[in-house]
Amino acid sequence: MARHIPFQITPQAAAELIRQAALTSRPGVASLELQPGGCQSWVLVIRTGVVVGEPVARTDGMTLWAHQDTANHLESMHLDHRHDLRGGGFILRGPKDVQFCTCGVAFSRPAKDVTQGQ
C-alpha cells in the first residue's frame, strides 16, 4: 500500500488544470512527471488528460496522478498558477530547504540523510 504524500493544488492551479484537461478526452485528471535537468535538478511536466501512477492530490474536481518516486520528490510542495499581463504559468512552492528556479517548475531538494530514523 502506497503511503500518502502531502501535495496540494491551489484553487487557481486546479481551475487552470480543469480548463486544460477539458480539451482532452479525460477531463478532470492530469499526471505529474519529473525530468532531470533544466535550471535545477528536476523539471515538473504536467500532462492533462493522462492518468499515470497513483492519485497524489485532489481539489475542486481535479485529480493529479504521479508515480511514487515523483510523489516522493514533490512531498510537502503545492502547485499554484499565476496569471498576469505577460501571460501565465504553473509554479511549485514548498519548504525553505527546496531551491526553485525563476521558471517556477524546476527545483532541487537536499538529499535526505538515510542514516536518520525514518
Biopython code that builds the backbone (N, CA, C, O; Angstrom):
import numpy as np
from Bio.PDB.StructureBuilder import StructureBuilder

atoms = [
    (1, "MET", "N", (0.841, -1.184, 0.000)),
    (1, "MET", "CA", (0.000, 0.000, 0.000)),
    (1, "MET", "C", (0.889, 1.250, 0.000)),
    (1, "MET", "O", (1.809, 1.359, 0.810)),
    (2, "ALA", "N", (0.614, 2.177, -0.895)),
    (2, "ALA", "CA", (1.415, 3.396, -1.009)),
    (2, "ALA", "C", (1.098, 4.329, 0.150)),
    (2, "ALA", "O", (-0.040, 4.406, 0.614)),
    (3, "ARG", "N", (2.117, 5.029, 0.603)),
    (3, "ARG", "CA", (1.885, 5.989, 1.676)),
    (3, "ARG", "C", (1.422, 7.303, 1.066)),
    (3, "ARG", "O", (1.739, 7.615, -0.082)),
    (4, "HIS", "N", (0.669, 8.067, 1.846)),
    (4, "HIS", "CA", (0.135, 9.345, 1.383)),
    (4, "HIS", "C", (1.247, 10.394, 1.393)),
    (4, "HIS", "O", (1.899, 10.595, 2.418)),
    (5, "ILE", "N", (1.463, 11.049, 0.281)),
    (5, "ILE", "CA", (2.448, 12.119, 0.164)),
    (5, "ILE", "C", (1.687, 13.431, 0.134)),
    (5, "ILE", "O", (0.924, 13.676, -0.801)),
    (6, "PRO", "N", (1.877, 14.287, 1.143)),
    (6, "PRO", "CA", (1.138, 15.558, 1.147)),
    (6, "PRO", "C", (1.596, 16.477, 0.001)),
    (6, "PRO", "O", (2.706, 17.009, 0.018)),
    (7, "PHE", "N", (0.729, 16.644, -0.974)),
    (7, "PHE", "CA", (0.947, 17.544, -2.101)),
    (7, "PHE", "C", (-0.385, 18.227, -2.329)),
    (7, "PHE", "O", (-1.428, 17.573, -2.314)),
    (8, "GLN", "N", (-0.364, 19.520, -2.538)),
    (8, "GLN", "CA", (-1.607, 20.266, -2.657)),
    (8, "GLN", "C", (-1.681, 21.021, -3.973)),
    (8, "GLN", "O", (-0.666, 21.321, -4.601)),
    (9, "ILE", "N", (-2.910, 21.320, -4.372)),
    (9, "ILE", "CA", (-3.188, 22.122, -5.563)),
    (9, "ILE", "C", (-3.972, 23.341, -5.091)),
    (9, "ILE", "O", (-4.971, 23.194, -4.386)),
    (10, "THR", "N", (-3.541, 24.533, -5.464)),
    (10, "THR", "CA", (-4.312, 25.721, -5.110)),
    (10, "THR", "C", (-5.551, 25.790, -6.003)),
    (10, "THR", "O", (-5.576, 25.184, -7.074)),
    (11, "PRO", "N", (-6.572, 26.519, -5.573)),
    (11, "PRO", "CA", (-7.761, 26.669, -6.427)),
    (11, "PRO", "C", (-7.435, 27.271, -7.797)),
    (11, "PRO", "O", (-8.061, 26.909, -8.793)),
    (12, "GLN", "N", (-6.457, 28.189, -7.855)),
    (12, "GLN", "CA", (-6.069, 28.789, -9.137)),
    (12, "GLN", "C", (-5.450, 27.739, -10.061)),
    (12, "GLN", "O", (-5.749, 27.713, -11.255)),
    (13, "ALA", "N", (-4.591, 26.876, -9.517)),
    (13, "ALA", "CA", (-3.982, 25.820, -10.327)),
    (13, "ALA", "C", (-5.031, 24.811, -10.762)),
    (13, "ALA", "O", (-5.020, 24.361, -11.907)),
    (14, "ALA", "N", (-5.941, 24.450, -9.856)),
    (14, "ALA", "CA", (-6.996, 23.496, -10.205)),
    (14, "ALA", "C", (-7.863, 24.034, -11.337)),
    (14, "ALA", "O", (-8.209, 23.297, -12.260)),
    (15, "ALA", "N", (-8.212, 25.302, -11.272)),
    (15, "ALA", "CA", (-9.044, 25.902, -12.320)),
    (15, "ALA", "C", (-8.351, 25.851, -13.677)),
    (15, "ALA", "O", (-8.984, 25.536, -14.685)),
    (16, "GLU", "N", (-7.059, 26.158, -13.707)),
    (16, "GLU", "CA", (-6.333, 26.126, -14.980)),
    (16, "GLU", "C", (-6.163, 24.692, -15.480)),
    (16, "GLU", "O", (-6.284, 24.437, -16.678)),
    (17, "LEU", "N", (-5.887, 23.760, -14.577)),
    (17, "LEU", "CA", (-5.770, 22.365, -14.980)),
    (17, "LEU", "C", (-7.091, 21.834, -15.527)),
    (17, "LEU", "O", (-7.108, 21.111, -16.523)),
    (18, "ILE", "N", (-8.187, 22.190, -14.882)),
    (18, "ILE", "CA", (-9.512, 21.772, -15.360)),
    (18, "ILE", "C", (-9.780, 22.352, -16.743)),
    (18, "ILE", "O", (-10.315, 21.666, -17.614)),
    (19, "ARG", "N", (-9.410, 23.616, -16.946)),
    (19, "ARG", "CA", (-9.590, 24.252, -18.258)),
    (19, "ARG", "C", (-8.796, 23.499, -19.322)),
    (19, "ARG", "O", (-9.318, 23.210, -20.399)),
    (20, "GLN", "N", (-7.527, 23.180, -19.023)),
    (20, "GLN", "CA", (-6.686, 22.484, -19.988)),
    (20, "GLN", "C", (-7.150, 21.050, -20.224)),
    (20, "GLN", "O", (-7.169, 20.582, -21.363)),
    (21, "ALA", "N", (-7.526, 20.347, -19.146)),
    (21, "ALA", "CA", (-7.950, 18.954, -19.267)),
    (21, "ALA", "C", (-9.275, 18.820, -19.998)),
    (21, "ALA", "O", (-9.551, 17.775, -20.588)),
    (22, "ALA", "N", (-10.103, 19.867, -19.967)),
    (22, "ALA", "CA", (-11.386, 19.828, -20.666)),
    (22, "ALA", "C", (-11.195, 19.674, -22.177)),
    (22, "ALA", "O", (-12.110, 19.239, -22.876)),
    (23, "LEU", "N", (-10.027, 20.024, -22.673)),
    (23, "LEU", "CA", (-9.732, 19.920, -24.100)),
    (23, "LEU", "C", (-9.276, 18.517, -24.489)),
    (23, "LEU", "O", (-9.046, 18.243, -25.666)),
    (24, "THR", "N", (-9.144, 17.620, -23.495)),
    (24, "THR", "CA", (-8.700, 16.250, -23.752)),
    (24, "THR", "C", (-9.878, 15.297, -23.648)),
    (24, "THR", "O", (-11.000, 15.705, -23.346)),
    (25, "SER", "N", (-9.614, 14.042, -23.899)),
    (25, "SER", "CA", (-10.673, 13.025, -23.791)),
    (25, "SER", "C", (-10.900, 12.580, -22.347)),
    (25, "SER", "O", (-11.835, 11.825, -22.081)),
    (26, "ARG", "N", (-10.053, 13.039, -21.397)),
    (26, "ARG", "CA", (-10.196, 12.668, -19.988)),
    (26, "ARG", "C", (-10.142, 13.920, -19.118)),
    (26, "ARG", "O", (-9.115, 14.183, -18.492)),
    (27, "PRO", "N", (-11.210, 14.690, -19.063)),
    (27, "PRO", "CA", (-11.213, 15.899, -18.237)),
    (27, "PRO", "C", (-11.139, 15.554, -16.746)),
    (27, "PRO", "O", (-11.573, 14.486, -16.314)),
    (28, "GLY", "N", (-10.583, 16.481, -15.982)),
    (28, "GLY", "CA", (-10.532, 16.320, -14.529)),
    (28, "GLY", "C", (-9.342, 15.556, -14.014)),
    (28, "GLY", "O", (-9.246, 15.311, -12.811)),
    (29, "VAL", "N", (-8.413, 15.164, -14.901)),
    (29, "VAL", "CA", (-7.218, 14.449, -14.463)),
    (29, "VAL", "C", (-5.982, 15.010, -15.152)),
    (29, "VAL", "O", (-6.048, 15.554, -16.255)),
    (30, "ALA", "N", (-4.859, 14.860, -14.470)),
    (30, "ALA", "CA", (-3.560, 15.221, -15.043)),
    (30, "ALA", "C", (-2.489, 14.404, -14.329)),
    (30, "ALA", "O", (-2.656, 14.016, -13.173)),
    (31, "SER", "N", (-1.399, 14.151, -15.025)),
    (31, "SER", "CA", (-0.276, 13.421, -14.444)),
    (31, "SER", "C", (0.917, 14.338, -14.287)),
    (31, "SER", "O", (1.166, 15.222, -15.106)),
    (32, "LEU", "N", (1.649, 14.101, -13.207)),
    (32, "LEU", "CA", (2.871, 14.843, -12.926)),
    (32, "LEU", "C", (4.062, 13.933, -13.190)),
    (32, "LEU", "O", (4.088, 12.783, -12.751)),
    (33, "GLU", "N", (5.032, 14.451, -13.900)),
    (33, "GLU", "CA", (6.268, 13.713, -14.169)),
    (33, "GLU", "C", (7.438, 14.636, -13.899)),
    (33, "GLU", "O", (7.322, 15.853, -14.044)),
    (34, "LEU", "N", (8.562, 14.064, -13.507)),
    (34, "LEU", "CA", (9.780, 14.841, -13.311)),
    (34, "LEU", "C", (10.794, 14.427, -14.351)),
    (34, "LEU", "O", (10.996, 13.240, -14.606)),
    (35, "GLN", "N", (11.432, 15.422, -14.951)),
    (35, "GLN", "CA", (12.517, 15.173, -15.886)),
    (35, "GLN", "C", (13.772, 15.804, -15.313)),
    (35, "GLN", "O", (13.714, 16.908, -14.770)),
    (36, "PRO", "N", (14.907, 15.125, -15.423)),
    (36, "PRO", "CA", (16.151, 15.714, -14.913)),
    (36, "PRO", "C", (16.586, 16.887, -15.773)),
    (36, "PRO", "O", (16.287, 16.963, -16.965)),
    (37, "GLY", "N", (17.313, 17.815, -15.118)),
    (37, "GLY", "CA", (17.896, 18.914, -15.863)),
    (37, "GLY", "C", (17.188, 20.223, -15.685)),
    (37, "GLY", "O", (16.484, 20.442, -14.699)),
    (38, "GLY", "N", (17.382, 21.091, -16.647)),
    (38, "GLY", "CA", (16.821, 22.421, -16.539)),
    (38, "GLY", "C", (17.712, 23.287, -15.665)),
    (38, "GLY", "O", (18.906, 23.021, -15.524)),
    (39, "CYS", "N", (17.136, 24.307, -15.090)),
    (39, "CYS", "CA", (17.903, 25.228, -14.262)),
    (39, "CYS", "C", (18.105, 24.699, -12.840)),
    (39, "CYS", "O", (18.837, 25.311, -12.061)),
    (40, "GLN", "N", (17.479, 23.587, -12.490)),
    (40, "GLN", "CA", (17.676, 22.909, -11.206)),
    (40, "GLN", "C", (17.751, 21.405, -11.489)),
    (40, "GLN", "O", (17.847, 20.998, -12.647)),
    (41, "SER", "N", (17.708, 20.592, -10.453)),
    (41, "SER", "CA", (17.828, 19.141, -10.633)),
    (41, "SER", "C", (16.646, 18.520, -11.367)),
    (41, "SER", "O", (16.823, 17.591, -12.156)),
    (42, "TRP", "N", (15.427, 19.033, -11.108)),
    (42, "TRP", "CA", (14.222, 18.442, -11.662)),
    (42, "TRP", "C", (13.335, 19.505, -12.304)),
    (42, "TRP", "O", (13.282, 20.648, -11.850)),
    (43, "VAL", "N", (12.643, 19.109, -13.364)),
    (43, "VAL", "CA", (11.659, 19.963, -14.026)),
    (43, "VAL", "C", (10.329, 19.213, -13.997)),
    (43, "VAL", "O", (10.252, 18.054, -14.407)),
    (44, "LEU", "N", (9.285, 19.880, -13.512)),
    (44, "LEU", "CA", (7.961, 19.281, -13.456)),
    (44, "LEU", "C", (7.274, 19.388, -14.808)),
    (44, "LEU", "O", (7.219, 20.462, -15.407)),
    (45, "VAL", "N", (6.751, 18.259, -15.281)),
    (45, "VAL", "CA", (5.984, 18.214, -16.526)),
    (45, "VAL", "C", (4.569, 17.788, -16.162)),
    (45, "VAL", "O", (4.376, 16.773, -15.492)),
    (46, "ILE", "N", (3.587, 18.554, -16.597)),
    (46, "ILE", "CA", (2.186, 18.273, -16.316)),
    (46, "ILE", "C", (1.522, 17.849, -17.615)),
    (46, "ILE", "O", (1.579, 18.569, -18.612)),
    (47, "ARG", "N", (0.895, 16.683, -17.605)),
    (47, "ARG", "CA", (0.210, 16.163, -18.787)),
    (47, "ARG", "C", (-1.276, 16.043, -18.465)),
    (47, "ARG", "O", (-1.688, 15.117, -17.765)),
    (48, "THR", "N", (-2.070, 16.965, -18.967)),
    (48, "THR", "CA", (-3.513, 16.939, -18.697)),
    (48, "THR", "C", (-4.184, 15.829, -19.501)),
    (48, "THR", "O", (-3.779, 15.502, -20.616)),
    (49, "GLY", "N", (-5.224, 15.263, -18.895)),
    (49, "GLY", "CA", (-5.959, 14.203, -19.554)),
    (49, "GLY", "C", (-5.277, 12.855, -19.505)),
    (49, "GLY", "O", (-5.715, 11.921, -20.177)),
    (50, "VAL", "N", (-4.218, 12.729, -18.726)),
    (50, "VAL", "CA", (-3.428, 11.497, -18.655)),
    (50, "VAL", "C", (-3.421, 11.001, -17.213)),
    (50, "VAL", "O", (-3.262, 11.785, -16.278)),
    (51, "VAL", "N", (-3.594, 9.685, -17.043)),
    (51, "VAL", "CA", (-3.548, 9.063, -15.725)),
    (51, "VAL", "C", (-2.366, 8.106, -15.705)),
    (51, "VAL", "O", (-2.361, 7.099, -16.414)),
    (52, "VAL", "N", (-1.360, 8.426, -14.888)),
    (52, "VAL", "CA", (-0.175, 7.586, -14.734)),
    (52, "VAL", "C", (0.155, 7.520, -13.247)),
    (52, "VAL", "O", (0.312, 8.552, -12.596)),
    (53, "GLY", "N", (0.260, 6.308, -12.714)),
    (53, "GLY", "CA", (0.637, 6.154, -11.311)),
    (53, "GLY", "C", (-0.567, 6.114, -10.398)),
    (53, "GLY", "O", (-1.577, 5.479, -10.701)),
    (54, "GLU", "N", (-0.446, 6.807, -9.268)),
    (54, "GLU", "CA", (-1.468, 6.830, -8.231)),
    (54, "GLU", "C", (-1.923, 8.266, -8.000)),
    (54, "GLU", "O", (-1.173, 9.198, -8.292)),
    (55, "PRO", "N", (-3.141, 8.467, -7.479)),
    (55, "PRO", "CA", (-3.568, 9.841, -7.175)),
    (55, "PRO", "C", (-2.729, 10.421, -6.037)),
    (55, "PRO", "O", (-2.522, 9.770, -5.013)),
    (56, "VAL", "N", (-2.250, 11.652, -6.226)),
    (56, "VAL", "CA", (-1.435, 12.307, -5.188)),
    (56, "VAL", "C", (-2.114, 13.551, -4.630)),
    (56, "VAL", "O", (-1.739, 14.023, -3.556)),
    (57, "ALA", "N", (-3.106, 14.091, -5.334)),
    (57, "ALA", "CA", (-3.822, 15.273, -4.838)),
    (57, "ALA", "C", (-5.155, 15.397, -5.551)),
    (57, "ALA", "O", (-5.284, 15.077, -6.733)),
    (58, "ARG", "N", (-6.149, 15.872, -4.799)),
    (58, "ARG", "CA", (-7.472, 16.135, -5.369)),
    (58, "ARG", "C", (-7.966, 17.468, -4.842)),
    (58, "ARG", "O", (-7.900, 17.734, -3.642)),
    (59, "THR", "N", (-8.464, 18.307, -5.743)),
    (59, "THR", "CA", (-9.027, 19.601, -5.361)),
    (59, "THR", "C", (-9.980, 20.072, -6.434)),
    (59, "THR", "O", (-9.677, 19.979, -7.623)),
    (60, "ASP", "N", (-11.126, 20.577, -6.027)),
    (60, "ASP", "CA", (-12.058, 21.263, -6.929)),
    (60, "ASP", "C", (-12.302, 20.531, -8.243)),
    (60, "ASP", "O", (-12.331, 21.162, -9.300)),
    (61, "GLY", "N", (-12.479, 19.213, -8.198)),
    (61, "GLY", "CA", (-12.777, 18.455, -9.408)),
    (61, "GLY", "C", (-11.575, 18.044, -10.226)),
    (61, "GLY", "O", (-11.740, 17.510, -11.322)),
    (62, "MET", "N", (-10.363, 18.276, -9.730)),
    (62, "MET", "CA", (-9.139, 17.894, -10.438)),
    (62, "MET", "C", (-8.372, 16.882, -9.589)),
    (62, "MET", "O", (-8.194, 17.076, -8.386)),
    (63, "THR", "N", (-7.921, 15.801, -10.224)),
    (63, "THR", "CA", (-7.086, 14.810, -9.555)),
    (63, "THR", "C", (-5.744, 14.761, -10.264)),
    (63, "THR", "O", (-5.680, 14.602, -11.483)),
    (64, "LEU", "N", (-4.669, 14.898, -9.489)),
    (64, "LEU", "CA", (-3.314, 14.780, -10.022)),
    (64, "LEU", "C", (-2.784, 13.391, -9.710)),
    (64, "LEU", "O", (-2.955, 12.888, -8.599)),
    (65, "TRP", "N", (-2.146, 12.779, -10.682)),
    (65, "TRP", "CA", (-1.587, 11.435, -10.569)),
    (65, "TRP", "C", (-0.079, 11.504, -10.751)),
    (65, "TRP", "O", (0.429, 12.381, -11.450)),
    (66, "ALA", "N", (0.639, 10.575, -10.119)),
    (66, "ALA", "CA", (2.096, 10.502, -10.278)),
    (66, "ALA", "C", (2.594, 9.145, -9.808)),
    (66, "ALA", "O", (1.962, 8.489, -8.980)),
    (67, "HIS", "N", (3.730, 8.735, -10.345)),
    (67, "HIS", "CA", (4.404, 7.548, -9.827)),
    (67, "HIS", "C", (4.945, 7.877, -8.441)),
    (67, "HIS", "O", (5.163, 9.046, -8.122)),
    (68, "GLN", "N", (5.161, 6.866, -7.625)),
    (68, "GLN", "CA", (5.585, 7.068, -6.240)),
    (68, "GLN", "C", (6.902, 7.839, -6.140)),
    (68, "GLN", "O", (7.043, 8.679, -5.251)),
    (69, "ASP", "N", (7.868, 7.579, -7.020)),
    (69, "ASP", "CA", (9.147, 8.295, -6.934)),
    (69, "ASP", "C", (8.965, 9.788, -7.216)),
    (69, "ASP", "O", (9.633, 10.618, -6.599)),
    (70, "THR", "N", (8.078, 10.132, -8.133)),
    (70, "THR", "CA", (7.773, 11.544, -8.394)),
    (70, "THR", "C", (7.084, 12.161, -7.191)),
    (70, "THR", "O", (7.428, 13.268, -6.777)),
    (71, "ALA", "N", (6.115, 11.455, -6.628)),
    (71, "ALA", "CA", (5.402, 11.941, -5.451)),
    (71, "ALA", "C", (6.361, 12.176, -4.289)),
    (71, "ALA", "O", (6.204, 13.143, -3.544)),
    (72, "ASN", "N", (7.346, 11.306, -4.127)),
    (72, "ASN", "CA", (8.329, 11.484, -3.052)),
    (72, "ASN", "C", (9.113, 12.782, -3.221)),
    (72, "ASN", "O", (9.372, 13.479, -2.240)),
    (73, "HIS", "N", (9.490, 13.110, -4.449)),
    (73, "HIS", "CA", (10.217, 14.357, -4.704)),
    (73, "HIS", "C", (9.340, 15.588, -4.464)),
    (73, "HIS", "O", (9.844, 16.652, -4.107)),
    (74, "LEU", "N", (8.032, 15.441, -4.661)),
    (74, "LEU", "CA", (7.107, 16.571, -4.514)),
    (74, "LEU", "C", (6.529, 16.696, -3.113)),
    (74, "LEU", "O", (5.669, 17.541, -2.870)),
    (75, "GLU", "N", (6.989, 15.872, -2.202)),
    (75, "GLU", "CA", (6.477, 15.876, -0.829)),
    (75, "GLU", "C", (6.545, 17.280, -0.216)),
    (75, "GLU", "O", (7.562, 17.966, -0.323)),
    (76, "SER", "N", (5.463, 17.688, 0.417)),
    (76, "SER", "CA", (5.326, 18.972, 1.125)),
    (76, "SER", "C", (5.308, 20.192, 0.200)),
    (76, "SER", "O", (5.493, 21.317, 0.665)),
    (77, "MET", "N", (5.090, 19.987, -1.085)),
    (77, "MET", "CA", (5.000, 21.115, -2.012)),
    (77, "MET", "C", (3.547, 21.343, -2.408)),
    (77, "MET", "O", (2.673, 20.526, -2.116)),
    (78, "HIS", "N", (3.307, 22.449, -3.068)),
    (78, "HIS", "CA", (1.994, 22.678, -3.659)),
    (78, "HIS", "C", (2.156, 23.342, -5.017)),
    (78, "HIS", "O", (3.133, 24.042, -5.283)),
    (79, "LEU", "N", (1.160, 23.097, -5.870)),
    (79, "LEU", "CA", (1.148, 23.629, -7.217)),
    (79, "LEU", "C", (0.209, 24.816, -7.267)),
    (79, "LEU", "O", (-0.953, 24.723, -6.872)),
    (80, "ASP", "N", (0.721, 25.927, -7.752)),
    (80, "ASP", "CA", (-0.054, 27.151, -7.874)),
    (80, "ASP", "C", (-0.060, 27.557, -9.340)),
    (80, "ASP", "O", (0.664, 26.978, -10.151)),
    (81, "HIS", "N", (-0.867, 28.541, -9.678)),
    (81, "HIS", "CA", (-0.896, 29.087, -11.029)),
    (81, "HIS", "C", (-0.987, 30.594, -10.930)),
    (81, "HIS", "O", (-1.778, 31.132, -10.156)),
    (82, "ARG", "N", (-0.182, 31.263, -11.710)),
    (82, "ARG", "CA", (-0.238, 32.731, -11.730)),
    (82, "ARG", "C", (-0.608, 33.180, -13.133)),
    (82, "ARG", "O", (-0.323, 32.508, -14.125)),
    (83, "HIS", "N", (-1.246, 34.329, -13.182)),
    (83, "HIS", "CA", (-1.596, 34.915, -14.473)),
    (83, "HIS", "C", (-1.450, 36.422, -14.347)),
    (83, "HIS", "O", (-1.997, 37.037, -13.432)),
    (84, "ASP", "N", (-0.706, 37.006, -15.273)),
    (84, "ASP", "CA", (-0.554, 38.458, -15.272)),
    (84, "ASP", "C", (-0.548, 38.939, -16.722)),
    (84, "ASP", "O", (-0.824, 38.161, -17.635)),
    (85, "LEU", "N", (-0.240, 40.195, -16.933)),
    (85, "LEU", "CA", (-0.287, 40.766, -18.282)),
    (85, "LEU", "C", (0.724, 40.128, -19.239)),
    (85, "LEU", "O", (0.551, 40.194, -20.456)),
    (86, "ARG", "N", (1.770, 39.517, -18.696)),
    (86, "ARG", "CA", (2.780, 38.874, -19.536)),
    (86, "ARG", "C", (2.445, 37.424, -19.850)),
    (86, "ARG", "O", (3.176, 36.776, -20.598)),
    (87, "GLY", "N", (1.365, 36.904, -19.299)),
    (87, "GLY", "CA", (0.987, 35.513, -19.529)),
    (87, "GLY", "C", (0.711, 34.814, -18.219)),
    (87, "GLY", "O", (0.360, 35.451, -17.225)),
    (88, "GLY", "N", (0.867, 33.522, -18.218)),
    (88, "GLY", "CA", (0.605, 32.759, -17.012)),
    (88, "GLY", "C", (1.407, 31.483, -17.011)),
    (88, "GLY", "O", (2.020, 31.108, -18.011)),
    (89, "GLY", "N", (1.391, 30.823, -15.869)),
    (89, "GLY", "CA", (2.101, 29.562, -15.777)),
    (89, "GLY", "C", (1.965, 28.947, -14.400)),
    (89, "GLY", "O", (1.567, 29.603, -13.437)),
    (90, "PHE", "N", (2.307, 27.667, -14.333)),
    (90, "PHE", "CA", (2.274, 26.947, -13.072)),
    (90, "PHE", "C", (3.536, 27.228, -12.280)),
    (90, "PHE", "O", (4.604, 27.462, -12.846)),
    (91, "ILE", "N", (3.397, 27.203, -10.966)),
    (91, "ILE", "CA", (4.506, 27.474, -10.055)),
    (91, "ILE", "C", (4.472, 26.447, -8.939)),
    (91, "ILE", "O", (3.427, 26.202, -8.338)),
    (92, "LEU", "N", (5.614, 25.852, -8.669)),
    (92, "LEU", "CA", (5.746, 24.988, -7.499)),
    (92, "LEU", "C", (6.209, 25.838, -6.330)),
    (92, "LEU", "O", (7.055, 26.719, -6.485)),
    (93, "ARG", "N", (5.657, 25.571, -5.177)),
    (93, "ARG", "CA", (6.087, 26.237, -3.945)),
    (93, "ARG", "C", (6.284, 25.156, -2.903)),
    (93, "ARG", "O", (5.657, 24.098, -2.957)),
    (94, "GLY", "N", (7.166, 25.437, -1.952)),
    (94, "GLY", "CA", (7.410, 24.417, -0.947)),
    (94, "GLY", "C", (8.273, 24.897, 0.198)),
    (94, "GLY", "O", (8.452, 26.098, 0.406)),
    (95, "PRO", "N", (8.807, 23.937, 0.940)),
    (95, "PRO", "CA", (9.595, 24.252, 2.129)),
    (95, "PRO", "C", (10.841, 25.085, 1.800)),
    (95, "PRO", "O", (11.289, 25.142, 0.655)),
    (96, "LYS", "N", (11.371, 25.713, 2.815)),
    (96, "LYS", "CA", (12.528, 26.596, 2.635)),
    (96, "LYS", "C", (13.780, 25.865, 2.164)),
    (96, "LYS", "O", (14.658, 26.484, 1.564)),
    (97, "ASP", "N", (13.884, 24.554, 2.424)),
    (97, "ASP", "CA", (15.083, 23.827, 2.009)),
    (97, "ASP", "C", (15.070, 23.454, 0.524)),
    (97, "ASP", "O", (16.052, 22.908, 0.022)),
    (98, "VAL", "N", (13.982, 23.739, -0.181)),
    (98, "VAL", "CA", (13.888, 23.453, -1.612)),
    (98, "VAL", "C", (14.282, 24.706, -2.384)),
    (98, "VAL", "O", (13.808, 25.802, -2.086)),
    (99, "GLN", "N", (15.152, 24.540, -3.377)),
    (99, "GLN", "CA", (15.560, 25.657, -4.232)),
    (99, "GLN", "C", (14.734, 25.615, -5.510)),
    (99, "GLN", "O", (14.688, 24.592, -6.192)),
    (100, "PHE", "N", (14.082, 26.728, -5.832)),
    (100, "PHE", "CA", (13.252, 26.818, -7.023)),
    (100, "PHE", "C", (13.892, 27.755, -8.032)),
    (100, "PHE", "O", (14.511, 28.754, -7.666)),
    (101, "CYS", "N", (13.737, 27.425, -9.294)),
    (101, "CYS", "CA", (14.182, 28.286, -10.380)),
    (101, "CYS", "C", (13.106, 29.358, -10.613)),
    (101, "CYS", "O", (11.948, 29.172, -10.240)),
    (102, "THR", "N", (13.489, 30.452, -11.217)),
    (102, "THR", "CA", (12.520, 31.512, -11.500)),
    (102, "THR", "C", (11.478, 31.078, -12.529)),
    (102, "THR", "O", (10.439, 31.726, -12.660)),
    (103, "CYS", "N", (11.739, 29.994, -13.262)),
    (103, "CYS", "CA", (10.742, 29.490, -14.222)),
    (103, "CYS", "C", (9.506, 28.959, -13.506)),
    (103, "CYS", "O", (8.430, 28.887, -14.100)),
    (104, "GLY", "N", (9.649, 28.589, -12.237)),
    (104, "GLY", "CA", (8.509, 28.151, -11.441)),
    (104, "GLY", "C", (8.288, 26.661, -11.358)),
    (104, "GLY", "O", (7.619, 26.200, -10.434)),
    (105, "VAL", "N", (8.830, 25.875, -12.298)),
    (105, "VAL", "CA", (8.572, 24.439, -12.291)),
    (105, "VAL", "C", (9.829, 23.578, -12.178)),
    (105, "VAL", "O", (9.752, 22.355, -12.293)),
    (106, "ALA", "N", (10.966, 24.193, -11.959)),
    (106, "ALA", "CA", (12.207, 23.445, -11.756)),
    (106, "ALA", "C", (12.650, 23.638, -10.307)),
    (106, "ALA", "O", (12.511, 24.721, -9.739)),
    (107, "PHE", "N", (13.192, 22.553, -9.716)),
    (107, "PHE", "CA", (13.578, 22.630, -8.316)),
    (107, "PHE", "C", (14.676, 21.630, -7.994)),
    (107, "PHE", "O", (14.909, 20.671, -8.730)),
    (108, "SER", "N", (15.340, 21.877, -6.879)),
    (108, "SER", "CA", (16.331, 20.965, -6.311)),
    (108, "SER", "C", (16.031, 20.820, -4.836)),
    (108, "SER", "O", (15.672, 21.787, -4.164)),
    (109, "ARG", "N", (16.180, 19.610, -4.342)),
    (109, "ARG", "CA", (15.979, 19.327, -2.917)),
    (109, "ARG", "C", (17.276, 18.796, -2.357)),
    (109, "ARG", "O", (18.028, 18.119, -3.058)),
    (110, "PRO", "N", (17.552, 19.100, -1.077)),
    (110, "PRO", "CA", (18.716, 18.483, -0.458)),
    (110, "PRO", "C", (18.474, 16.986, -0.315)),
    (110, "PRO", "O", (17.340, 16.548, -0.121)),
    (111, "ALA", "N", (19.539, 16.211, -0.413)),
    (111, "ALA", "CA", (19.415, 14.758, -0.242)),
    (111, "ALA", "C", (19.032, 14.452, 1.185)),
    (111, "ALA", "O", (19.547, 15.060, 2.123)),
    (112, "LYS", "N", (18.123, 13.503, 1.347)),
    (112, "LYS", "CA", (17.712, 13.098, 2.692)),
    (112, "LYS", "C", (18.776, 12.204, 3.298)),
    (112, "LYS", "O", (19.350, 11.357, 2.614)),
    (113, "ASP", "N", (19.037, 12.395, 4.580)),
    (113, "ASP", "CA", (20.023, 11.597, 5.294)),
    (113, "ASP", "C", (19.372, 10.261, 5.654)),
    (113, "ASP", "O", (18.488, 10.208, 6.509)),
    (114, "VAL", "N", (19.811, 9.182, 5.000)),
    (114, "VAL", "CA", (19.213, 7.877, 5.234)),
    (114, "VAL", "C", (19.669, 7.257, 6.541)),
    (114, "VAL", "O", (19.133, 6.228, 6.951)),
    (115, "THR", "N", (20.651, 7.861, 7.209)),
    (115, "THR", "CA", (21.119, 7.307, 8.470)),
    (115, "THR", "C", (20.231, 7.736, 9.635)),
    (115, "THR", "O", (20.301, 7.144, 10.712)),
    (116, "GLN", "N", (19.398, 8.757, 9.434)),
    (116, "GLN", "CA", (18.488, 9.198, 10.483)),
    (116, "GLN", "C", (17.293, 8.270, 10.530)),
    (116, "GLN", "O", (16.979, 7.598, 9.548)),
    (117, "GLY", "N", (16.621, 8.232, 11.681)),
    (117, "GLY", "CA", (15.434, 7.397, 11.857)),
    (117, "GLY", "C", (14.351, 7.788, 10.889)),
    (117, "GLY", "O", (14.163, 8.968, 10.592)),
    (118, "GLN", "N", (13.636, 6.790, 10.393)),
    (118, "GLN", "CA", (12.588, 7.051, 9.414)),
    (118, "GLN", "C", (11.235, 6.761, 9.980)),
    (118, "GLN", "O", (10.229, 6.926, 9.290)),
]
sb = StructureBuilder()
sb.init_structure("model")
sb.init_model(0)
sb.init_chain("A")
sb.init_seg("    ")
for serial, (resi, resn, name, xyz) in enumerate(atoms, 1):
    if name == "N":
        sb.init_residue(resn, " ", resi, " ")
    sb.init_atom(name, np.array(xyz, "f"), 0.0, 1.0, " ", f" {name:<3s}", serial, name[0])
structure = sb.get_structure()
